[in-house]
Amino acid sequence: MAGDNVNLDTARFLAILIRGDKPGTYRVDQQLTNFDSIMQAAAIYSPHGNKDTTHFYYAKKGFVKITKVDLVNNKIDGSFQFTMYDKDNNPIEISDGKFEQIIYVDLNNANLTQLDLFNH
């Protein structure tokens, strides 16, 4: 998850969920609200923060590629590219996205301390 500042209520942000912890390419092919066993990755973008849920964009097609995973320090490197749509089906293209040494949270084994990282 990345954003403009620490206030997710008002800052724009991009959140990516990946079903996996190994290097490889993960498909984005459905909306986050339909998160099921087939979907490998999902993404949501908010240009106005959490308080304005009417303007969320959901990735419907594309990929997230993990190039490096540090399981000891919970850090990850990779890239992403997808097409996102809002509730009116207006598209935005995200291309050549990159992340390096981003802290990730394993939601299967998450604890409050790990999740609290997103509030700072």
C-alpha positions in Angstrom: 0.0 0.0 0.0 1.3 3.4 -0.9 -0.2 6.9 -0.4 0.4 10.6 -0.3 0.5 10.8 3.5 -0.4 9.0 6.6 -4.1 9.9 6.6 -5.8 7.2 4.5 -9.1 9.0 5.0 -8.1 11.8 2.8 -4.9 10.8 0.9 -4.9 9.0 -2.4 -3.5 5.5 -2.2 -2.9 2.3 -4.1 -3.2 -1.1 -2.3 -2.1 -4.3 -3.9 -3.0 -7.8 -2.6 -1.1 -10.8 -3.8 -2.0 -14.4 -3.2 1.5 -15.7 -2.9 5.0 -15.1 -1.4 7.3 -16.3 -4.1 8.9 -14.6 -7.1 6.7 -14.9 -10.2 3.9 -13.2 -12.1 0.4 -13.0 -10.5 -2.7 -12.3 -12.7 -5.1 -9.5 -11.9 -8.3 -10.4 -13.7 -11.3 -9.7 -11.4 -12.5 -7.0 -9.1 -11.3 -7.0 -5.4 -14.9 -7.4 -4.3 -15.0 -10.8 -6.0 -11.8 -12.1 -4.3 -12.0 -15.9 -4.7 -9.7 -18.9 -5.0 -9.0 -18.3 -8.7 -7.7 -14.7 -8.4 -4.0 -14.3 -7.9 -3.8 -10.6 -7.3 -6.0 -7.6 -6.7 -5.5 -3.8 -6.6 -7.6 -0.8 -5.5 -6.8 2.9 -6.1 -8.5 5.8 -4.4 -7.7 9.3 -5.7 -9.5 10.9 -2.7 -9.0 8.6 0.3 -11.1 6.1 2.3 -13.9 8.6 3.0 -14.8 8.9 -0.7 -15.7 5.3 -1.5 -17.7 6.3 -4.6 -14.4 7.0 -6.6 -12.5 3.8 -6.0 -10.9 2.2 -9.0 -10.5 -1.6 -9.1 -8.0 -3.5 -11.3 -9.7 -5.9 -13.6 -6.9 -7.0 -15.9 -3.1 -6.9 -15.7 -0.4 -8.4 -13.5 1.9 -8.0 -10.5 5.4 -9.5 -10.8 7.4 -10.3 -7.7 11.1 -10.3 -8.4 12.5 -10.6 -4.9 11.2 -11.6 -1.5 13.0 -11.2 1.8 11.1 -13.5 4.2 13.3 -12.5 7.2 12.7 -8.7 7.0 9.2 -8.9 5.2 10.3 -6.9 2.2 9.4 -7.3 -1.4 10.5 -6.0 -4.8 8.6 -6.1 -8.1 6.6 -4.4 -10.7 2.9 -4.1 -11.8 0.7 -3.1 -14.7 -3.0 -3.1 -14.9 -6.2 -1.4 -16.1 -8.4 -0.1 -13.4 -12.1 0.9 -13.6 -14.4 3.0 -11.4 -18.1 2.2 -10.7 -19.0 3.9 -14.0 -16.5 1.7 -15.9 -14.2 4.7 -16.6 -10.7 3.2 -17.1 -7.3 4.4 -16.0 -4.1 2.6 -17.1 -1.3 1.9 -14.6 2.0 1.0 -16.4 5.6 0.5 -15.4 4.7 0.5 -11.7 7.6 -0.6 -9.5 8.1 -1.3 -5.8 11.5 -1.9 -4.0 12.1 -3.0 -0.4 8.4 -2.4 0.5 7.3 -3.9 3.8 4.6 -6.5 3.3 2.2 -8.2 5.7 1.4 -11.8 5.5 -2.3 -11.7 6.2 -2.3 -15.4 7.1 0.1 -14.7 10.0 -0.6 -11.0 10.6 -0.4 -9.5 14.0 -1.3 -6.0 15.3 2.3 -4.8 15.2 2.7 -5.7 11.5 -0.7 -4.1 10.6 0.2 -1.0 12.6 3.0 -0.3 10.1 0.4 1.0 7.7 -0.7 3.7 10.1 2.7 5.4 10.2 
